[in-house]
Amino acid sequence: MTKQKAWDFVDEILVPLAEAFEKFNGDAYPPVFYSHLKLDDALRRHNFETARRIFEYFKSPAFAHAFERAVEAPVVRLRKFETKTRRMHPDNWPDGIAHEYAEILYGIEQAADYMRQLAWMIKSNRGEMARSKGSRSNLYGKGLDGLGNKKTELSGWYADNIFTPRQRDCFSLRYEYGLPLDEIAARLKIRGQTVEEHIEAANRKIRNAQSKGKLPKMGADEIP
C-alpha cells in the first residue's frame, strides 16, 4: 500500500467509522429501541467490509479476522440485547440488564479506540505522525498523565458509573482539571467536536439522574 493510499484508507474509512461509534455512545442515553441500526448503517456507509478486505490483502487473513471481531462484536451483542429487551422500557430495566447495556457501550467505545489506534499506527508506520501542531503534539495520547492535582473534586457526579469511560475522562479533564477542549482532544486522541459530544452526553446523564433523585438538584450548568 502506498503512503497516499494508506492515508486515504485511514481518513476515509477508519477515522470516520471510529467517529460514528463515538457519536453513537454519546447519544446512547436514554436508550432507543433498534439503535443498533445506526451502527449497522455506519459499518455499511463507511465501507467496513472494504477495510476488512484491505487488511486481509496487505496484512493477513488472521489480522483481518481480528479487526472484524473487534469492531463487529459489540454491534452483534447490541443487536441481540435489543431483541431480548424489546418489550421492556429502559426505565424498568433491572440492574442486571442496565449493567449489560453499560458493558455493551464500553465495548463500542473500545472498538472506536481500537480503530483510532490502528489509524495512528498506519500513519506513523508511513513516517508521518498524525499529531496536532505546536505544543499540543507533546500532549498527544497522554490521557490523564502528568496533570497534577485536580482544581475541583467532582467525582461524586460519576461515582455510580453513570458515564462511559470516555465520557468520564472528558468530563474530568474539562471540569475537574479545567483543560481547554483542544488539549483534551489531543490527550485523548479524538476530535474537539467528539470531546464536546461526550461532555454534552455526560451532562444529559447528570440531568437525567437529577430528575430521578439520584443526584442533588444542582444543575449541570452550575459545574465550574
C-alpha positions as CSV (number, residue, x, y, z in Angstrom):
1,M,0.0,0.0,0.0
2,T,1.4,3.4,-1.0
3,K,1.7,6.2,1.6
4,Q,-1.1,8.2,-0.1
5,K,-3.4,5.1,-0.2
6,A,-2.7,4.4,3.4
7,W,-3.6,7.9,4.4
8,D,-6.8,7.8,2.3
9,F,-7.7,4.5,3.9
10,V,-7.3,6.0,7.4
11,D,-9.0,9.3,6.7
12,E,-11.9,7.9,4.6
13,I,-12.7,4.6,6.4
14,L,-11.0,4.1,9.9
15,V,-11.4,7.6,11.4
16,P,-15.0,8.2,10.2
17,L,-16.0,4.8,11.4
18,A,-14.4,5.4,14.8
19,E,-16.2,8.8,15.0
20,A,-19.6,7.1,14.2
21,F,-19.1,4.7,17.1
22,E,-18.1,7.5,19.4
23,K,-21.1,9.5,18.4
24,F,-23.4,6.5,19.0
25,N,-22.1,6.3,22.5
26,G,-22.6,10.0,23.1
27,D,-26.3,9.6,22.1
28,A,-26.8,6.3,23.9
29,Y,-28.8,7.7,26.8
30,P,-31.7,7.4,27.1
31,P,-31.7,4.1,25.2
32,V,-33.6,3.9,22.0
33,F,-35.0,0.7,20.5
34,Y,-33.3,-0.6,17.4
35,S,-30.4,1.8,17.9
36,H,-28.1,-1.0,16.5
37,L,-29.4,0.1,13.1
38,K,-27.3,3.2,13.4
39,L,-24.2,1.2,13.8
40,D,-25.2,-1.2,11.0
41,D,-25.6,1.8,8.8
42,A,-22.2,3.2,9.9
43,L,-20.5,0.0,9.0
44,R,-22.1,0.0,5.6
45,R,-21.7,3.7,4.9
46,H,-18.0,3.8,5.9
47,N,-17.0,0.7,4.0
48,F,-16.2,-1.6,6.9
49,E,-16.1,-4.6,4.5
50,T,-13.6,-2.8,2.3
51,A,-11.4,-2.2,5.3
52,R,-11.5,-5.9,6.2
53,R,-10.5,-6.8,2.7
54,I,-7.6,-4.4,2.7
55,F,-6.3,-5.8,6.0
56,E,-6.7,-9.3,4.6
57,Y,-4.7,-8.4,1.5
58,F,-2.0,-6.2,2.9
59,K,-1.7,-7.8,6.4
60,S,-3.1,-11.3,6.8
61,P,-6.4,-13.2,7.0
62,A,-5.8,-13.6,10.7
63,F,-5.4,-9.8,11.2
64,A,-8.5,-9.1,9.1
65,H,-10.4,-11.6,11.3
66,A,-9.2,-9.9,14.5
67,F,-10.2,-6.5,13.1
68,E,-13.7,-7.8,12.1
69,R,-14.2,-9.3,15.6
70,A,-13.0,-6.2,17.4
71,V,-15.3,-3.9,15.5
72,E,-18.4,-6.1,14.9
73,A,-18.6,-8.0,18.2
74,P,-20.2,-5.1,20.2
75,V,-22.6,-4.4,17.4
76,V,-23.7,-8.0,17.3
77,R,-24.0,-8.0,21.1
78,L,-26.2,-4.9,21.0
79,R,-28.4,-6.4,18.3
80,K,-29.1,-9.5,20.5
81,F,-29.6,-7.3,23.6
82,E,-32.2,-5.1,21.8
83,T,-34.0,-8.2,20.6
84,K,-34.1,-9.6,24.2
85,T,-35.3,-6.3,25.8
86,R,-37.6,-5.0,23.0
87,R,-40.7,-5.4,25.3
88,M,-39.0,-3.7,28.3
89,H,-39.0,0.0,28.9
90,P,-35.5,1.2,29.8
91,D,-36.9,2.9,33.0
92,N,-37.9,-0.6,34.2
93,W,-34.7,-2.4,33.4
94,P,-33.4,-4.4,36.4
95,D,-29.9,-3.8,37.5
96,G,-28.5,-6.7,35.6
97,I,-29.9,-5.5,32.3
98,A,-28.7,-2.0,32.8
99,H,-25.3,-3.3,33.6
100,E,-25.2,-5.4,30.5
101,Y,-26.2,-2.3,28.4
102,A,-23.3,-0.4,30.0
103,E,-20.9,-3.2,29.2
104,I,-22.0,-3.1,25.5
105,L,-21.4,0.6,25.3
106,Y,-18.0,0.1,26.8
107,G,-17.3,-2.5,24.1
108,I,-18.4,0.0,21.4
109,E,-16.1,2.6,23.0
110,Q,-13.2,0.1,22.9
111,A,-13.9,-0.7,19.3
112,A,-13.7,3.1,18.5
113,D,-10.4,3.3,20.4
114,Y,-9.1,0.2,18.6
115,M,-9.8,1.8,15.2
116,R,-8.1,5.1,16.2
117,Q,-5.1,3.1,17.4
118,L,-4.9,1.4,14.0
119,A,-5.2,4.7,12.2
120,W,-2.4,6.1,14.3
121,M,-0.2,3.0,13.7
122,I,-0.7,3.1,10.0
123,K,0.1,6.8,9.7
124,S,3.1,6.5,12.0
125,N,4.4,3.5,10.1
126,R,4.4,5.6,7.0
127,G,6.8,8.0,8.6
128,E,4.4,10.8,9.5
129,M,2.8,11.0,12.9
130,A,-0.9,12.1,12.8
131,R,-0.5,14.6,15.6
132,S,-1.6,18.2,16.1
133,K,0.7,21.1,15.5
134,G,2.6,23.2,18.1
135,S,2.6,22.4,21.8
136,R,-0.3,20.1,21.5
137,S,1.9,17.5,19.8
138,N,3.7,16.9,23.2
139,L,0.4,16.0,24.8
140,Y,-0.9,13.7,22.1
141,G,-2.2,10.4,23.6
142,K,-1.1,11.3,27.2
143,G,-4.6,10.8,28.6
144,L,-4.7,11.9,32.2
145,D,-0.9,11.5,32.8
146,G,1.1,14.4,34.2
147,L,-1.9,16.5,35.2
148,G,-1.1,17.1,38.9
149,N,-3.9,17.8,41.4
150,K,-7.5,18.4,40.4
151,K,-8.7,22.0,40.6
152,T,-12.2,20.8,41.6
153,E,-13.3,17.5,43.0
154,L,-16.4,16.3,41.2
155,S,-16.1,12.5,41.4
156,G,-19.4,12.4,43.2
157,W,-21.1,13.2,40.0
158,Y,-20.0,9.9,38.4
159,A,-19.4,7.7,41.4
160,D,-22.3,5.4,40.3
161,N,-20.7,4.8,36.9
162,I,-23.4,6.7,35.0
163,F,-20.7,7.7,32.5
164,T,-18.9,5.6,29.9
165,P,-15.1,5.7,30.5
166,R,-14.6,8.2,27.7
167,Q,-17.4,10.5,29.0
168,R,-15.8,10.3,32.4
169,D,-12.4,11.3,31.1
170,C,-13.7,14.2,29.0
171,F,-15.9,15.4,32.0
172,S,-13.0,15.1,34.4
173,L,-10.4,16.8,32.2
174,R,-12.9,19.7,31.4
175,Y,-14.5,20.3,34.8
176,E,-12.0,18.9,37.4
177,Y,-8.8,19.9,35.7
178,G,-10.1,22.9,33.8
179,L,-8.4,22.0,30.5
180,P,-9.5,23.6,27.2
181,L,-11.2,21.4,24.6
182,D,-8.3,21.3,22.2
183,E,-5.9,19.9,24.9
184,I,-8.5,17.3,25.9
185,A,-8.8,16.3,22.3
186,A,-5.0,15.9,22.0
187,R,-4.7,14.0,25.2
188,L,-7.4,11.5,24.2
189,K,-6.6,11.4,20.5
190,I,-10.1,12.4,19.4
191,R,-11.6,15.4,17.7
192,G,-12.6,18.5,19.6
193,Q,-16.2,18.0,18.4
194,T,-16.1,14.5,19.8
195,V,-15.0,15.9,23.2
196,E,-17.9,18.3,23.2
197,E,-20.3,15.5,22.3
198,H,-19.0,13.3,25.2
199,I,-19.3,16.3,27.7
200,E,-22.9,17.0,26.4
201,A,-23.8,13.4,26.9
202,A,-22.4,13.4,30.4
203,N,-24.4,16.5,31.3
204,R,-27.5,14.9,29.9
205,K,-26.9,11.8,32.2
206,I,-26.5,14.1,35.2
207,R,-29.7,15.9,34.4
208,N,-31.5,12.6,34.0
209,A,-30.1,11.3,37.3
210,Q,-31.2,14.5,39.0
211,S,-34.7,14.1,37.6
212,K,-34.9,10.7,39.3
213,G,-33.5,12.0,42.6
214,K,-30.2,10.1,42.2
215,L,-28.1,13.3,42.3
216,P,-28.6,16.6,44.1
217,K,-30.5,19.3,42.2
218,M,-27.5,21.5,41.4
219,G,-27.8,21.6,37.6
220,A,-25.0,20.7,35.2
221,D,-24.7,24.3,34.2
222,E,-23.5,25.1,37.8
223,I,-20.5,22.9,37.4
224,P,-17.5,25.2,37.1
